[in-house]
C-alpha cells in the first residue's frame, strides 16, 4: 500500500467516526480535507490514536500503517 493509500484509508476511518474528530459543519469536500489533514498527522506520527481510550481505532490504524 502506498503512502497516499494509507493516508486515505486512515481518513476514511476518521470520516466513519472510528477515531479522530469529524468536522461537523461545512461541505463534504471541507470535511474530507479536514479528515485527510488529521490522517496525515497520524500517518507521520505527530498524532496518535490512544490505545487506552480507543483500542479498536488504534489497532485499525496499526494494521494500515503496517500494510
C-alpha positions, 0 to 999 in steps of 0.5 A: 500500500502506498503512502497516499493509500494509507493516508486515505484509508486512515481518513476514511476511518476518521470520516466513519467516526472510528477515531479522530474528530469529524468536522461537523459543519461545512461541505463534504469536500471541507470535511474530507480535507479536514479528515485527510489533514488529521490522517496525515498527522497520524500517518507521520506520527505527530498524532496518535490514536490512544490505545487506552481510550480507543483500542479498536481505532488504534489497532485499525490504524496499526494494521494500515500503517503496517500494510 
